[in-house]
Amino acid sequence: MLPTTFRARRIETIDTQWQAVFNDYWPAYKAWYGQKKLNDINPAALKEGKRQLLAVMPEMQTLYERFLEASNDCPVAAQFLTGYQPPAYLVSCSQAVLLNEEPLLIRNYDLSPDLSENLLTQSNWLGQEIIGTNECLWGLNDGMNKSGLVASLTFGGSNKVGKGFGIPFIMRYVLQTCENVKQAIKVLQRVPSHMAYNVTLVDRQGDFATVMLAPDQPAIVTRERCITNHQAQVTWPQQAAFSKTLERKQFLDELLASGKMNEQQISKAFLAAPLLSGNYPQQFGTVYTAVYKPMSGTMSYNWPGEKAWHHSFADFQASEKMVSLGKQANLGKQENLGMAPADLIEHADYSDYSLPASIRQQLLQSLVYLPASVVGQPDALEKLKQYLRAESSFCWNDYAEQIAQVWQYPVPAHQPYPA
């Protein structure tokens, strides 16, 4: 078990309360950012980051200037805080929307507690009050604003890195400037993301959407009520196999289709396998399960075997809570998930890993939503569908080769693992 401390803080003033967050977390971020960016930290990159922030997120300009003052005008922090073109990173996660008497969004945040801020914040900037999980100093992994909008992210299953903003900064911007799902969709369609992510939205009116973001591609707006770590199709087979994204998505689809569920039932499902993960050594363990309810303005963090940690706009209290992660009797001994994606790409041989019929069917269904405008080779797409329908053996390596032809991109023998 991993004893982990979670903190809740009010951040209304930049020069004192946010500065305290900066002082606590910046040393670790600075080391990570400096190691990953190396020569990319320079005046030209800073100028471009500021230009992009002003052009794409102009409402954040005033806040950014106040962040700079609170960070003592550190030039490295100045570039980091633009949110533009950060190093590659990914998390896993599962999330779903439940539409009963009160809409809610539930999500598992899967990473390592050592790489997470483990910080819940209540902020009130520019006239919008927000409760959410802090990330990258002023960004968010998930959250809810007082207008009644909830947003949460999962990794989109691609190791491609392009031009754009880091997803935590986009999440903050959405909740800072939007009041409902329709407004949020327009923002997500406009703001470029530097990596692939899925953002699930729900508002107090019961409107919902999942928006699939990818660098250099138009956002795909769906009515998916649940999402894991792939988009219209699997494009990184090694990561998909490691994270079991298709299996988790199928489980959630069946769960939601089984009938009207209540909050207690779906929370119980998220606090157990296959959605709950205890693989913390490979940065794929469930750090928390969050439940957001926009009508009542309440949320909670939940863990197996622990008392729920409740917060609300009406009564947000600065506090701390220590929990023991991995305390789940039903989880038992963790299944051997094998090597993490970096090692999978480097060492694993998938030639003997035949895809089960259920996974092939999911892959086949995902191809139905593949926009014709992005298909490089329509004939290759039809060939891939035939392979997936066939009874003969078909493995992840076969799928990777075929999907590469569909998209017309090469599959390198060794690809770096975003971290």
Beta strands, then each sheet from edge to edge (+ up, - down):
strand 1: 2-11
strand 2: 94-99
strand 3: 103-111
strand 4: 119-125
strand 5: 128-135
strand 6: 139-145
strand 7: 149-155
strand 8: 197-203
strand 9: 208-213
strand 10: 220-222
strand 11: 226-227
strand 12: 278-279
strand 13: 284-293
strand 14: 298-302
strand 15: 309-312
strand 16: 319-325
sheet 1: 10+ 9- 8+ 7- 6+ 5- 4+ 1+ 16-
sheet 2: 11+ 2- 3+ 13- 12+
sheet 3: 11+ 2- 3+ 13- 14+ 15-
end
